[in-house]
Amino acid sequence: MRVINFLTKMSAKELKAIADIGITLGYIGDELKQFVNDERMRMDKEKEVERQRKEAEQEAERQRTEGGWVL
């Protein structure tokens, strides 16, 4: 069983960009921290959905090519 890491390893540049967006939207202090955290979680979820989609495509391709039949 594969363990999924839901914490995105973001660069300081990416974190600063998200923080700058939050500041532009008027968030400060704890609200800004929560905004950054929410955005990181949203990005993690999007990456996980994309990973699952790719796995499903690979599985479908594997099933199409099983038994030597390639369509």
One Martini backbone bead per residue (centre of mass of N, CA, C, O) as a GRO file, in nm:
protein
   71
    1MET     BB    1   0.096   0.037   0.023
    2ARG     BB    2   0.052   0.368  -0.045
    3VAL     BB    3   0.178   0.667   0.065
    4ILE     BB    4   0.028   0.982   0.099
    5ASN     BB    5   0.139   1.308   0.040
    6PHE     BB    6  -0.039   1.611   0.130
    7LEU     BB    7   0.225   1.775   0.134
    8THR     BB    8   0.340   2.033  -0.019
    9LYS     BB    9   0.639   2.109  -0.182
   10MET     BB   10   0.718   2.429  -0.141
   11SER     BB   11   0.840   2.706  -0.233
   12ALA     BB   12   0.913   3.015  -0.133
   13LYS     BB   13   0.798   3.148  -0.386
   14GLU     BB   14   0.514   3.021  -0.370
   15LEU     BB   15   0.440   3.118  -0.085
   16LYS     BB   16   0.471   3.419  -0.145
   17ALA     BB   17   0.255   3.435  -0.365
   18ILE     BB   18   0.020   3.353  -0.183
   19ALA     BB   19   0.059   3.573   0.029
   20ASP     BB   20   0.025   3.812  -0.166
   21ILE     BB   21  -0.264   3.748  -0.237
   22GLY     BB   22  -0.377   3.766   0.050
   23ILE     BB   23  -0.298   4.059   0.096
   24THR     BB   24  -0.459   4.174  -0.143
   25LEU     BB   25  -0.734   4.054  -0.004
   26GLY     BB   26  -0.680   4.140   0.324
   27TYR     BB   27  -0.498   3.954   0.472
   28ILE     BB   28  -0.407   3.888   0.821
   29GLY     BB   29  -0.234   3.693   0.998
   30ASP     BB   30  -0.431   3.432   1.064
   31GLU     BB   31  -0.581   3.463   0.794
   32LEU     BB   32  -0.332   3.426   0.617
   33LYS     BB   33  -0.252   3.148   0.715
   34GLN     BB   34  -0.520   3.014   0.632
   35PHE     BB   35  -0.505   3.080   0.333
   36VAL     BB   36  -0.244   2.931   0.272
   37ASN     BB   37  -0.340   2.656   0.372
   38ASP     BB   38  -0.586   2.627   0.184
   39GLU     BB   39  -0.424   2.644  -0.081
   40ARG     BB   40  -0.246   2.399  -0.032
   41MET     BB   41  -0.480   2.197  -0.008
   42ARG     BB   42  -0.599   2.247  -0.287
   43MET     BB   43  -0.346   2.166  -0.444
   44ASP     BB   44  -0.326   1.880  -0.334
   45LYS     BB   45  -0.599   1.784  -0.441
   46GLU     BB   46  -0.542   1.833  -0.739
   47LYS     BB   47  -0.299   1.640  -0.755
   48GLU     BB   48  -0.454   1.384  -0.667
   49VAL     BB   49  -0.659   1.382  -0.895
   50GLU     BB   50  -0.449   1.364  -1.121
   51ARG     BB   51  -0.318   1.100  -1.029
   52GLN     BB   52  -0.578   0.927  -1.050
   53ARG     BB   53  -0.627   0.976  -1.350
   54LYS     BB   54  -0.361   0.853  -1.452
   55GLU     BB   55  -0.403   0.573  -1.329
   56ALA     BB   56  -0.663   0.509  -1.485
   57GLU     BB   57  -0.538   0.532  -1.766
   58GLN     BB   58  -0.322   0.313  -1.726
   59GLU     BB   59  -0.520   0.083  -1.663
   60ALA     BB   60  -0.678   0.096  -1.926
   61GLU     BB   61  -0.433   0.042  -2.108
   62ARG     BB   62  -0.357  -0.230  -1.986
   63GLN     BB   63  -0.628  -0.372  -2.052
   64ARG     BB   64  -0.609  -0.331  -2.365
   65THR     BB   65  -0.311  -0.493  -2.378
   66GLU     BB   66  -0.402  -0.748  -2.286
   67GLY     BB   67  -0.312  -1.044  -2.454
   68GLY     BB   68  -0.189  -0.872  -2.716
   69TRP     BB   69  -0.404  -0.658  -2.753
   70VAL     BB   70  -0.413  -0.389  -2.988
   71LEU     BB   71  -0.614  -0.090  -3.058
   0.00000   0.00000   0.00000
